[in-house]
Amino acid sequence: MNRKKNSFNWLFLLLALSSLTLFTSCEDEEEEEIIETLTIADALASDFDFTILNEALMRTDLMSDLDAQGSFTLLAPPDEAFINAGITNLDRFTDEELTEILQYHVIAGDVFYSDFNTRTVETLNGNIYVSSNAQRIYLNGETNFVQINYGASNGVIHSVDRVLMPPQNSVVQLVTEDDDLTIAQAAIEKAGLVSTLNGDGPFTIFVPTDYAFNILFEELGVNGIDEISSTELANILQYHAIESRSFSTDLEAGMQPTTLEGESFRVLFDFNIFLIDENDTNDNARIVQDNKLGTNGVIHKINRVLLSE
């Protein structure tokens, strides 16, 4: 586990001091009851690396929940994680929006690091998806644990390196809102796949960028999707979709997922992640942006269009 930044040194000291009550005698029972192990809320308030998280919690009812009796697991992003996400001023969020984000970091019950061995973990605001390899456990394909298993009187705290954002849009909506995927959006509509890809899924779509489609148009000698039939577009797009939720951290070298089109492509690792289709004349497609999570799946942007033949 990466411990480059010991963000819980002060917290750990406080927790250790509080545990000394087990080894000291008190003059009376009342005095003994005053000295207690820190709650999750108290522990966060004692650590200067979590000032933004504390400010956010203070604006919601979650702070009182994390200070009360019960059992919770908190995935705690430090200030650095908020700053890296571009969140330096919480005024841009309403209290309701903050509550939804923070609830996505709270799990009912005690969940220790070794318990993150299932595919799906339910938070107070939807599911988080777990991937793993020999080195790490990933949440939603890219979030790493920084420090783990800090016990409090009412639960467990794990420090994580990113702010987890609950998904709001379907995979089709993720394509629609991306200015780099305008041709893919038009192609999905012309191919009649909007309702399919707005379904329950889950789906993983490797979406060609506009750059990728323009290379395809040049290779085919056409000016755009208007010169490609809806049937052919449907076949091309379905070759880019698989019926599962696969983050880049789920992909393995040599993996050959079956697509909605019925054929497979091969996964290759060579410093980047490449997808090798069945068309030998094509350059291999490379994932240029990964792990955009939607309500019914995930999309990855690729720099070439895959062709099954």
C-alpha positions in Angstrom: 0.0 0.0 0.0 1.4 3.4 -0.9 2.3 5.3 2.2 4.2 8.2 0.6 2.1 10.7 2.5 1.4 9.7 6.1 -1.8 11.7 6.3 -3.0 9.9 9.3 0.0 10.4 11.6 -1.8 12.8 13.9 -5.0 10.8 13.8 -3.2 7.6 14.6 -1.5 9.2 17.6 -4.9 10.4 18.9 -6.4 6.9 18.4 -3.5 5.3 20.1 -3.8 7.7 23.1 -7.5 7.1 23.4 -6.8 3.4 23.6 -4.7 3.9 26.7 -7.9 3.9 28.7 -7.8 0.2 28.6 -4.6 0.2 30.6 -5.2 3.1 33.1 -7.3 3.1 36.3 -9.7 5.9 37.0 -10.8 7.2 40.4 -14.5 6.5 39.5 -16.7 5.1 36.8 -17.8 8.6 35.6 -14.2 9.7 34.8 -13.6 6.4 33.0 -16.6 7.0 30.7 -15.4 10.5 29.7 -12.3 9.1 27.9 -13.5 7.4 24.8 -12.2 6.3 21.4 -12.6 8.9 18.7 -15.6 8.7 16.4 -15.1 9.0 12.6 -16.2 12.7 12.8 -13.8 13.4 15.6 -10.9 11.7 13.9 -11.4 13.7 10.7 -11.6 16.9 12.6 -8.3 16.1 14.2 -6.4 15.7 10.9 -5.4 18.8 8.9 -5.3 16.9 5.6 -9.1 16.6 5.5 -10.2 20.2 5.9 -12.2 20.3 2.6 -13.9 17.0 3.5 -14.7 18.3 7.0 -16.1 21.5 5.5 -18.3 19.5 3.2 -19.5 17.2 6.0 -20.4 20.2 8.2 -22.8 21.4 5.5 -24.7 18.1 5.6 -26.4 15.8 8.1 -23.7 13.2 7.5 -21.4 14.9 10.1 -23.8 14.1 12.9 -24.3 10.6 11.6 -20.5 10.0 11.6 -20.3 11.3 15.2 -23.1 9.1 16.5 -23.3 5.5 17.6 -23.5 3.0 14.7 -21.2 1.4 12.2 -19.9 3.1 9.1 -17.0 2.9 6.6 -15.8 6.1 5.2 -13.7 6.4 2.0 -12.0 9.7 2.9 -10.4 11.9 0.1 -7.8 14.2 1.5 -7.5 17.9 0.5 -5.1 16.9 -2.3 -7.8 14.7 -3.9 -10.3 17.5 -3.9 -7.8 19.9 -5.4 -6.8 17.4 -8.1 -10.5 17.1 -9.0 -10.7 20.9 -9.3 -12.8 21.3 -6.2 -11.3 24.1 -4.1 -14.5 26.0 -3.4 -17.5 24.1 -2.1 -19.8 27.1 -2.9 -20.3 25.6 -6.4 -22.3 22.8 -4.9 -25.7 22.9 -3.2 -26.1 21.1 0.1 -28.1 18.5 -1.7 -25.3 17.9 -4.3 -22.7 17.7 -1.5 -24.8 15.2 0.4 -25.1 13.0 -2.7 -21.3 13.1 -3.3 -20.5 12.4 0.4 -23.0 9.6 0.7 -21.2 7.9 -2.2 -18.2 7.7 0.1 -20.0 6.1 3.0 -20.8 2.4 3.4 -23.1 1.0 6.1 -21.1 -1.3 8.4 -17.5 -2.0 9.0 -15.7 -2.8 5.7 -12.0 -3.5 6.0 -9.5 -3.4 3.1 -9.6 -7.2 2.9 -13.4 -7.1 2.5 -13.1 -5.3 -0.8 -13.0 -8.6 -2.7 -16.5 -8.4 -4.3 -17.3 -6.9 -7.6 -19.8 -4.4 -6.2 -19.9 -2.4 -2.9 -23.1 -0.6 -2.0 -22.8 2.9 -0.6 -25.4 5.2 0.8 -25.8 6.6 -2.7 -25.4 3.7 -5.2 -22.8 1.2 -6.1 -19.0 1.4 -6.2 -17.3 -1.1 -8.5 -14.2 -3.0 -7.5 -11.3 -4.1 -9.7 -8.1 -5.7 -8.5 -4.8 -7.1 -9.6 -1.8 -8.5 -7.8 -0.7 -5.0 -6.7 -3.8 -3.0 -6.0 -7.5 -2.8 -5.5 -9.2 -0.1 -7.6 -12.6 1.6 -7.0 -14.5 2.6 -10.2 -11.4 1.7 -12.2 -9.0 4.3 -11.0 -9.3 5.3 -7.4 -6.6 3.8 -5.1 -6.5 3.3 -1.4 -3.7 5.4 0.2 -4.1 4.3 3.9 -6.4 1.7 5.2 -8.2 0.2 8.2 -8.1 3.1 10.7 -10.6 2.1 13.4 -12.9 4.5 15.1 -15.5 3.9 17.8 -18.3 3.9 15.2 -16.6 2.4 12.1 -13.6 2.3 9.8 -11.7 5.0 7.8 -9.8 4.5 4.5 -8.0 7.3 2.8 -8.4 7.3 -1.0 -6.6 9.3 -3.7 -9.6 10.6 -5.6 -13.0 12.1 -5.0 -15.6 9.5 -6.1 -18.4 11.0 -8.1 -21.7 9.1 -8.3 -22.7 8.6 -12.0 -25.5 10.7 -13.3 -25.8 9.8 -17.0 -26.1 6.7 -19.1 -23.3 5.7 -21.5 -25.2 7.3 -24.4 -25.4 10.6 -22.5 -21.7 10.4 -21.7 -21.0 10.2 -25.4 -23.5 13.0 -26.1 -21.9 15.4 -23.6 -18.3 14.9 -25.0 -17.2 17.4 -27.6 -14.7 14.9 -28.9 -17.3 12.3 -29.7 -19.8 14.2 -31.9 -19.5 11.7 -34.8 -20.0 8.7 -32.5 -23.1 10.4 -31.2 -24.5 10.9 -34.7 -23.6 7.3 -35.6 -25.4 5.9 -32.6 -28.5 7.8 -33.5 -28.4 6.8 -37.2 -27.7 3.2 -36.4 -30.8 3.1 -34.1 -28.8 2.0 -31.0 -29.9 4.8 -28.6 -32.6 2.8 -26.9 -30.4 -0.3 -26.7 -27.5 1.5 -25.1 -29.8 3.4 -22.8 -31.0 0.0 -21.5 -30.1 -1.6 -18.1 -26.8 -3.0 -19.4 -24.3 -2.9 -18.0 -22.3 -2.0 -21.2 -18.7 -1.1 -21.9 -18.3 0.9 -25.0 -14.9 1.7 -26.6 -15.9 4.9 -28.3 -13.9 6.1 -31.4 -13.1 9.8 -31.2 -13.9 12.2 -34.1 -10.2 11.9 -35.1 -10.7 8.1 -35.3 -13.8 8.4 -37.5 -12.1 10.8 -39.8 -9.3 8.3 -40.4 -11.9 5.7 -41.2 -13.7 8.0 -43.6 -10.4 8.6 -45.4 -9.7 4.8 -45.6 -13.2 4.1 -46.9 -13.2 7.0 -49.4 -16.3 8.6 -47.9 -17.1 12.0 -46.6 -18.9 11.0 -43.4 -21.6 8.8 -41.9 -24.2 10.0 -44.4 -22.4 7.8 -46.9 -22.4 4.7 -44.6 -25.7 2.7 -44.3 -27.4 2.5 -40.9 -26.9 -1.3 -41.0 -23.2 -1.0 -41.6 -22.9 1.6 -38.8 -24.8 -0.6 -36.4 -22.4 -3.5 -37.1 -19.4 -1.2 -36.6 -20.7 0.3 -33.3 -21.8 -3.0 -31.9 -18.3 -4.3 -32.5 -17.2 -1.6 -30.0 -19.6 -2.6 -27.2 -19.5 -5.5 -24.7 -22.3 -6.4 -22.3 -20.4 -6.0 -19.0 -19.0 -3.2 -16.9 -15.2 -3.4 -17.7 -12.9 -0.8 -16.4 -9.4 -0.5 -17.9 -8.1 -2.2 -14.7 -10.3 -5.2 -15.6 -8.7 -5.7 -19.0 -6.0 -8.4 -19.3 -3.5 -9.0 -22.1 -4.8 -11.5 -24.6 -8.4 -11.0 -23.4 -10.9 -11.5 -26.2 -14.3 -10.1 -25.1 -17.3 -11.0 -27.2 -19.0 -7.9 -28.5 -22.6 -7.1 -29.2 -21.8 -7.7 -32.9 -20.9 -11.3 -32.0 -17.2 -11.1 -32.9 -14.1 -10.4 -30.7 -11.1 -8.2 -30.6 -7.9 -8.8 -28.6 -6.4 -6.7 -25.8 -2.7 -5.9 -25.9 -0.6 -4.2 -23.3 2.5 -2.2 -24.5 2.9 0.7 -22.1 -0.6 1.6 -23.3 -3.8 -0.5 -23.8 -4.3 -1.5 -27.4 -7.3 -3.2 -29.0 -6.5 -5.4 -32.0 -9.4 -6.0 -34.4 -9.9 -8.5 -37.1 -8.9 -6.1 -39.9 -5.2 -6.6 -40.4 -4.9 -3.4 -42.5 -5.9 -1.2 -39.6 -3.6 0.3 -37.0 -4.2 -0.9 -33.5 -6.7 1.2 -31.5 -5.3 2.7 -28.4 -7.3 3.8 -25.3 -6.8 7.5 -25.0 -9.2 8.2 -22.1 -10.6 5.5 -19.9 -13.1 4.8 -17.1 -15.9 7.3 -17.6 -18.5 5.8 -15.4 -22.2 6.0 -16.3 -25.3 4.7 -14.7 -25.5 1.7 -16.9 -21.9 1.1 -17.8 -18.5 2.7 -18.6 -17.0 4.2 -21.8 -13.4 4.4 -23.0 -12.3 6.7 -25.8 -10.1 5.1 -28.5 -8.1 6.6 -31.4 -9.1 4.2 -34.2 -12.3 2.6 -35.3 -12.4 -1.2 -34.9 -13.5 -3.3 -37.8 -14.6 -6.9 -37.6 -13.7 -7.7 -41.2 
